[in-house]
Amino acid sequence: MFVRVLLRFYRFHLFQNVFNRMCICKTYLSLLAVLLVMTLHVNAQTEKFTSRLYFPGGVGVNIPSGDEQVSMKRGSVLNTAVEYRPAYINAVFFRFNYDALNNKYKSRAGEVPTNVTEGKLSAGFLLLGVGYRRKLNRLGIYTLLQAGYNSSGYNNTSVNSNGITVGSVSTKHPAVKIAAGLEYYIVPHFALVLEPAYYHLYKARSQYILNPDYVSYGIGFTTTLF
């Protein structure tokens, strides 16, 4: 009887956590949609839609946090994004990112998501958010807050009758990114960009995160297609 009560309590608690996360995601997306509609109404432009789409990209270095159980080395970061500017400058903007971070790790304990104790961690982020930009002469400064999804992948080995097989395993996590950027506009629709950023992963179904925090420094550019 006592065990049944514990199981019911655990199931209720698990359902409540999932429901709360879904509500937070829906609220976040609803706020983004409302903000986009309000911005479009206030900052109507004469530019074509394609002229409001920017494509930021960059490369750089990331510094992982690691922990007492895992030693992480500095790695690379690749940033790709699509940005929509309802107004050209001095206004709110919206950005969707795919960021890829790669690091080498060495585990000092057994509590890792893979049986490979020394290998490569590949972290991919899908992020959507809102930012604000100000411009002074040729310089632009912006801040950006994004939320989304992380997939962290590792190598994994298994032994069978034919020998050892090398495969892969991944864990999924909710994630947020906070970034700031400094832009230098060579022409009105092309700028060089320096962007420091902070990433944080939250526990979801996976109870252990090999690396929960990253700080990255990237350099790149942003431009329109037309």
N, C-alpha and C positions, 0 to 999 in steps of 0.2 A: 504493500500500500504506500509506504513512504517513498519507494523508488518511483512509483507511478506519479506521485505528486511532484517529485523532482523533475521527471521527464516533462510533465505538462508545463511546469514553471520555465524550464529551459526552452521549450518550443515557443512559449508565449514571448519570452525575452528575445529570442532570435527573430521572431516575426516582427516584434516592435522595433528592433534595430533596423531591419530591412525597410519597414514602412517609413521610419523617420528619414532614412537616407533618400528614399524615393521622393518624399515630400520636399526635402531640401533641394534636390535636383530640379523638381518641377518649379519650385519657387524661384530658383536662380534663373532658369530659362524664361520664365514669365517676366521677370524683371528686365532681362535683356531685351525681350520683345517689346515691352512697353517703352523702354528707353530708346530703342531704335525708331519706333513710330514717332515718339515725341521729337527726336532729333531731326528726322526727315521733315516733319512739319515746320519746325522752327528754322532749320538751315537749308531751305530749298536752294538748289543750285541750277545754273544754266548749263553746266558741264554735262557731257554724256555720261551714262552709267559706267561705261568702260573706263572713263577717265577718273572715276572715283575709286576704282579697284587698284590696289597696290600689292606688290608681291615682294615682301621682305625676305631676305635670305642671308645666311652667314655661317661662319665656322669659328671654332674657338676651342677653349679648354674648359673642362669641368673639374671641380674639386669635390669629391665625395666625402660624406661624413664618416662612414664606417662605424664600428663600435668595438667593444672589448673582445668580441668573438671573431670579427672579420677585419682583416687588413686590406684596405682599398688603395689603389694607385690612382693618380690623376689620369684623366682620359680626355677624349675628344667630345665635342658637341657639334651637331649639325642642325641648324634652324631653318625651317621652311614655313612660309605662312601666306595667307591671303587676308588682306586688310581692306575694309570698306570705310571710306571717309565720307559721311554725309556732307561735311563742309571741308574745304581744302586744308585749313589750318586753324589753330586756336579754337579747337572744338573736340567733342567726343568722337572716338572712332571704335570700330569693332574688328576683332582679329581672331582668325582660326589658325592654330599652329599644329604642325607635326614636328616634334623635336626628337632627335636620336642621340642618345648619350651612351658611350662605350667605356668600360673600365675593366681592368684586371683585378682580381681579388685572390686572397689567400685566407682560408678559414682556419681558425685556431680551435674550433669546437665542432661538434657534430650537428648542431641545430641550424642547418642551412637547407634551402629548398631543393638541393641536388646532392648526389653522392660524389661529385667532383669537388675536391677540397681546394683546388687551385685552378682557376680558369678565367673566363671572360664573362662579364655581365653586360648585356645589351638591354638598355632601357628605352622604350618608345613611348612618347607622350602625345595624346590627342587632346587639345585644349581649345576652349572657346571663352572669350572674355571681352572686356571693354577697357578702354584707356582714354587718356586725355593728353592733348598735345598743344604746346605753345611754341611760337616761332619768333625769333628776333634776328632780323636781317637774314643771313644765310644759315643760321643755327636753329635747330629744332630740338626741343626737349619733351619727352613724354614719359608717362607712367602707365603701367598695364597690370591688370589683375585678371587671371584666367583660372578656370576650373575644368576638370575633365578626367581623363582615364590614362592609366599607366599599365604597360605590359613589360615585365622584366623577364628576360630570357637567359637561360644558362644551358651549358652542355650537361648531358647526363649519360651514364654508362650502364649497361646491363650485360650479364653473362648468360650465354646460352650454349647449346651443344656445338655450335659452330665457332665459338670464341666470344670475343667482347664486341658489343655493338655500341657505337657512339650515337646518341640521339640528342634530343633537346626537351626542355621542360620550361614552363613559364608560369608566373604568378601575376594576378591582376589586382590593381589597387586604384581607389580614387586618388586624385592628385590635384594640387594647386600650384600655380606659378605666379610669382610677383617679379616684375621686371621694370627697369627704367632704361631710357635710351637717349643718346646724344646723336643728333643727325647734322650733317653738313651738306647743304643743298648746292650742288654744282650747277644744276638748272632746276626750274620749278618742280619738275616731276622726277628727279633723280637725285638721290642723296646717299652719301656714305654713312654707315651706322656703327656705333659702338654700344653694345647692350650687355650690361651685367644683369643676372637673373638668379632667383632662388626657387628651387623646386622642393615640394614636400609631399611624401606619400603617406596615405592613411591605411590602417589595417582594415581589411574587409573579410573575405572568406579566409584569406591566407593570414595566419596568425604571426608569421615571422617575415620581416622585410630585411633583405640582405643589406640594402642601403636606403635609409628613409629620407635623406636630405642631400641635395646637391647645390653647389654654388657654381655658376658658369660665367664666363667672360667671352663674348663673341664679337666679331667684327664682320661687317658685310655691307649690303646696300639695300635700297628699296627703290622701286620704279613701277611705272605703269606699262601696260602693253602698247598703248596708243597715245 
